[in-house]
Amino acid sequence: MNFQPDAEIDHEGPVTPHRQLAEILRARIKRGDWQPNRPIASESQLVQQYGLARTTVRRAIAVLVEEGLVFTVPQRGTYVSPPTVEHESQA
């Protein structure tokens, strides 16, 4: 899967919407839309921008948390993780 940062969600496609959104957000992080230790778009913004349910957005963010690309701060939002040696070697 190689999604462009400005891609739209294909609700009819074979890839689940939360996986598509995770790919889009990953591409936006790699492009530099959001800097390390800075927040990504809020759940509400992502719901509106991509026309998805909040639970779908949360599942996409959970995928990125598992990968170590982002971390969440309760009552604050989701932030881009600082680069690690492992992430830098994948870039």
C-alpha positions as CSV (number, residue, x, y, z in Angstrom):
1,M,0.0,0.0,0.0
2,N,1.3,3.4,-1.0
3,F,-1.1,6.1,-0.3
4,Q,-0.4,9.7,-1.2
5,P,-0.7,12.3,1.7
6,D,-3.6,14.0,0.0
7,A,-5.5,10.8,-0.9
8,E,-9.1,10.2,-0.2
9,I,-10.7,7.3,1.5
10,D,-12.0,4.6,-0.9
11,H,-15.0,3.2,0.9
12,E,-15.6,0.6,-1.8
13,G,-11.9,-0.6,-2.0
14,P,-10.4,-3.8,-0.6
15,V,-8.4,-2.0,2.2
16,T,-10.4,-1.1,5.3
17,P,-10.9,2.6,5.8
18,H,-8.9,2.7,9.1
19,R,-5.9,1.1,7.3
20,Q,-6.3,3.6,4.4
21,L,-6.3,6.5,6.9
22,A,-3.3,5.1,8.8
23,E,-1.4,5.0,5.5
24,I,-2.4,8.6,4.6
25,L,-1.4,9.9,8.1
26,R,1.9,8.0,7.9
27,A,2.6,9.6,4.5
28,R,1.7,13.1,6.0
29,I,4.1,12.5,8.9
30,K,6.9,11.4,6.5
31,R,6.2,14.4,4.3
32,G,6.8,16.6,7.3
33,D,3.2,18.0,7.7
34,W,3.6,17.5,11.4
35,Q,6.9,17.8,13.2
36,P,8.1,15.5,16.1
37,N,6.5,16.3,19.5
38,R,3.8,18.4,17.7
39,P,0.2,17.3,17.5
40,I,-1.4,15.8,14.4
41,A,-4.9,16.8,13.4
42,S,-7.5,16.2,16.1
43,E,-9.9,13.2,15.9
44,S,-12.7,15.7,15.1
45,Q,-10.7,17.3,12.3
46,L,-9.9,13.9,10.8
47,V,-13.6,12.8,11.1
48,Q,-14.7,15.9,9.1
49,Q,-11.8,15.8,6.6
50,Y,-12.1,12.2,5.6
51,G,-15.8,11.6,6.3
52,L,-15.2,8.7,8.7
53,A,-16.7,7.6,12.0
54,R,-14.7,8.6,15.1
55,T,-14.1,4.9,15.9
56,T,-12.5,4.4,12.5
57,V,-10.2,7.4,13.1
58,R,-9.3,6.0,16.5
59,R,-8.5,2.6,15.0
60,A,-6.2,4.3,12.4
61,I,-4.4,6.2,15.2
62,A,-4.1,3.0,17.2
63,V,-2.2,1.4,14.3
64,L,0.3,4.3,14.2
65,V,0.7,4.2,18.0
66,E,1.5,0.4,17.7
67,E,4.1,1.3,15.1
68,G,5.6,4.0,17.3
69,L,5.0,6.8,14.9
70,V,2.7,8.7,17.2
71,F,1.8,8.8,20.9
72,T,-1.3,10.0,22.7
73,V,-1.5,12.3,25.7
74,P,-4.8,12.1,27.5
75,Q,-6.8,15.3,27.3
76,R,-4.2,16.8,24.9
77,G,-4.2,14.8,21.6
78,T,-2.0,12.7,19.4
79,Y,1.6,13.7,18.8
80,V,4.3,12.7,16.3
81,S,6.9,10.6,18.0
82,P,10.5,11.8,17.9
83,P,12.6,10.0,15.3
84,T,14.5,6.9,16.5
85,V,17.4,5.2,14.8
86,E,14.9,2.5,13.7
87,H,12.5,5.0,12.0
88,E,15.4,6.9,10.4
89,S,16.8,3.7,8.8
90,Q,13.3,3.0,7.3
91,A,13.0,6.5,5.7
